Structure formats: C-alpha cells, structure tokens
Amino acid sequence: MATAVPIRILGVNAPEESAGNAGMCAGRVLPWLQDQKPPDAWHLWQADFRDVIVIDDENKVVSTYNLTIHDLGVPANYTELRTLLITAAGPAALTATRAPRR
C-alpha cells in the first residue's frame, strides 16, 4: 500500500495582479490565494513569475524552483522538483512508496 506524502500545493498571486484571478482559476482545482499588502508574501519571498516556493512546516523558504527555466515536460526537471517537495515534507515523505505521476 502506498503511503500518502504530506505535501500541499497552492498558488499565490502577487498583490498587484488580482485582475488575472478569474482566468487563472477557470477550470482548475489548484487552490489559489490572492496575496495582499500586508502580508505581501510574494515580495517577502522574492517570488518571480512561475516560481515554485517550497516552504517548510514553519513557512520558511526551503527552495525556489522556476518553471520557466525548468520546464516540467523535461523528466529530469520533474524529478528534481518532486525530490525538492518530498525532502521539504520531512522524514515521513522520504519513506513514502507512492510512485511519481508520469
């Protein structure tokens, strides 16, 4: 039996980009948050367009992975991001047996 990996993924939109929310959410199931000032996490994390900000259970940035530079259609990039997420999730995730979605 596969073990669930304790990872949550959601999108956070920059405070000044709220006009695009409807288009971003249409037909998608990914949770989408609209950042505001304050707290302005987008700028506190120094996020850029298409960044995946990996945070730990204390909301501290562990890693930043840009999807423009690292196309997930490239298997090595997909594996690299997957490994970052599993490592950040902690020891329980490292022992999980769930196979990658590919």
DAJORA-V745344 format. One record per pair of residues at least 4 apart in sequence whose C-alpha atoms are under 8 Angstrom apart, sorted by the first residue. I is the first residue (numbers start at 1). GAP is how many residues later the second one is. If there is no record, write none. Layout:
<<I,GAP> <I,GAP>>
This chain:
<<1,96> <2,94> <2,95> <2,96> <3,93> <3,94> <3,95> <4,89> <4,92> <4,94> <5,81> <5,84> <5,87> <5,88> <5,91> <5,93> <6,83> <6,86> <6,87> <7,78> <7,79> <7,82> <9,21> <9,22> <10,20> <10,21> <10,22> <10,23> <11,19> <11,20> <11,21> <11,22> <12,20> <12,21> <12,22> <12,23> <12,30> <13,4> <13,5> <13,8> <13,19> <13,20> <13,21> <13,22> <13,29> <14,4> <14,20> <14,21> <14,22> <14,26> <14,28> <14,29> <15,19> <15,20> <15,21> <15,22> <15,25> <15,27> <17,4> <18,16> <20,4> <21,4> <21,13> <22,4> <24,4> <25,4> <25,5> <25,7> <35,4> <35,5> <35,6> <35,7> <36,4> <40,4> <41,4> <42,4> <42,5> <43,4> <45,8> <45,16> <47,4> <47,6> <48,18> <49,17> <50,16> <50,17> <50,18> <51,13> <51,14> <51,15> <51,16> <52,12> <52,13> <52,14> <52,15> <53,8> <53,9> <53,10> <53,11> <53,12> <54,7> <54,8> <54,9> <54,10> <54,11> <54,30> <54,31> <54,34> <55,4> <55,5> <55,6> <55,7> <55,8> <55,33> <56,4> <56,5> <56,6> <56,32> <56,33> <57,32> <62,26> <63,21> <65,5> <65,16> <66,4> <67,4> <67,5> <70,4> <70,7> <71,6> <71,7> <72,5> <72,6> <73,4> <73,5> <74,4> <75,4> <76,4> <77,4> <78,4> <79,4> <80,4> <81,4> <82,4> <83,4> <84,4> <85,4> <86,4> <86,7> <86,8> <87,4> <87,6> <87,7> <89,4> <90,4> <91,4> <92,4>>
